Amino acid sequence: MMKYLLSTCIICLGYLTISSSCGLNRHFENSRRNTEKEVTILSIKTGADRYSFYLPLLKDKKVGVITNQTGILSNNVHLVDFLIENKISIQKIFAPEHGFRGTADAGEHIIDGKDSKTGLPIISLYGNNKKPKPEQLAGIDTIVFDLQDVGARFYTYISSLHYIMEACAENNIELMILDRPNPNGTIVDGPILEKEFTSFVGMHPIPLLHGMTIGEYGRMINGEKWLKNRIQCNLKVIHCIDYNREMSYSLPVKPSPNLPNDQSVNLYASLCLFEGTNVSVGRGTEMQFQIYGSPFLPKSDFSFTPIPNFGAKEPVYKNQLCFGENLTSIPKVNQLELKWLIKAYNSTSDKSKFFNDFFTKLAGTKRLQQQIIDGVSEIEIRKSWEKGLNDFKEMRKKYLIYK
């Protein structure tokens, strides 16, 4: 009897131990899933965090810095403050679209000024002065470039990179890119830009989603000799450590005022095409680039009313009720999605007023607009991109740093 009771107790104890262990494993699995993204981010060392490598290269140099609010180290110290603390002689700050602190609306004119914290002069590289003038570069030996890109052709930080590279090449100035992961780094998709549609929202013959980091992209600009007169700049890329493009990467700071979270960054390229139509992408709400709608779409269960806010002082359809679709909770997309654009066109009240002139600049071709008007299916539209994408992917291989 005692043996039976003892055996029963051992079995029960073993069961409890296994049950407890399973419970801990379930808890660990849940915890792992919840923190997986954080662990991934923490394991990546960006170019800015590799200061033991680049600080000696900047010693005794007169330095210009092009950056904004995204130019931070892993301890949240801003690059400019960090360089000053380490006795690097910064001469000027150059600011891209949205300004040095990243607070300006898209397309808003930014004036030159002075940084209130450091007293350093700030030169705007947006508006009429997209490329630094020789007098603005006088006395500078090296420019450090640190901006967080999101992998879309019309996101203008890579256009600023082009002009900085060109100015550096023309004025015999070294350029150092502190590289950062591309949060859409696995996606290479969309139509290739045609030369006649070159603009600040599309400067090179690449697809709408290029799948490269900004450091890799700089190598491509140089290698393909896309700068004026086919010149090349003296470029050094301080690459990331422990990063591959399959890793998820959640941006620690908003890259621009209307990209508030991971969902907006992931959907940005697909929804930004709406900026060439009469449909709002949620500017003037707290769900920018996660919703779309207009007063000209059919009434539905989802609606929103844009009002002025941070990053959108005069949003499209200000104070007007818009009907559309809420994409805040959909799964992550892994391609350029056209289904929402096609759906909106097919259901708008007046198709003749749907597209505007900006659409072809964003698309980089007239063909996409005509395909949608003609009722070509998304499958057929995507097939029309295949050759261009395959050619680009082959060219791209030469410039990749990461797997």
HELIX and SHEET records of a PDB file:
HELIX    1   1 MET A    2  SER A   43  1                                  42    
HELIX    2   2 GLY A   47  ASP A   49  5                                   3    
HELIX    3   3 TYR A   51  LEU A   58  1                                   8    
HELIX    4   4 LEU A   79  GLU A   85  1                                   7    
HELIX    5   5 PRO A  134  LEU A  137  1                                   4    
HELIX    6   6 TYR A  157  GLU A  170  1                                  14    
HELIX    7   7 LYS A  195  PHE A  197  5                                   3    
HELIX    8   8 ILE A  214  GLY A  223  1                                  10    
HELIX    9   9 LYS A  228  ARG A  230  5                                   3    
HELIX   10  10 ASP A  262  CYS A  272  1                                  11    
HELIX   11  11 LEU A  273  GLY A  276  5                                   4    
HELIX   12  12 LYS A  339  SER A  347  1                                   9    
HELIX   13  13 LYS A  351  LYS A  353  5                                   3    
HELIX   14  14 PHE A  358  ALA A  363  1                                   6    
HELIX   15  15 ARG A  367  ILE A  373  1                                   7    
HELIX   16  16 GLU A  378  LYS A  383  1                                   6    
HELIX   17  17 GLU A  386  ARG A  396  1                                  11    
HELIX   18  18 LYS A  397  TYR A  399  5                                   3    
SHEET    1   A 7 GLY A 113  LYS A 114  0                                        
SHEET    2   A 7 PRO A 121  SER A 124 -1                                        
SHEET    3   A 7 SER A  89  ALA A  95  1                                        
SHEET    4   A 7 LYS A  62  THR A  67  1                                        
SHEET    5   A 7 THR A 142  ASP A 146  1                                        
SHEET    6   A 7 GLU A 174  LEU A 178  1                                        
SHEET    7   A 7 LEU A 235  ILE A 238  1                                        
SHEET    1   B 3 ILE A 291  SER A 294  0                                        
SHEET    2   B 3 CYS A 322  ASN A 326 -1                                        
SHEET    3   B 3 SER A 303  PHE A 304 -1                                        
END                                                                             
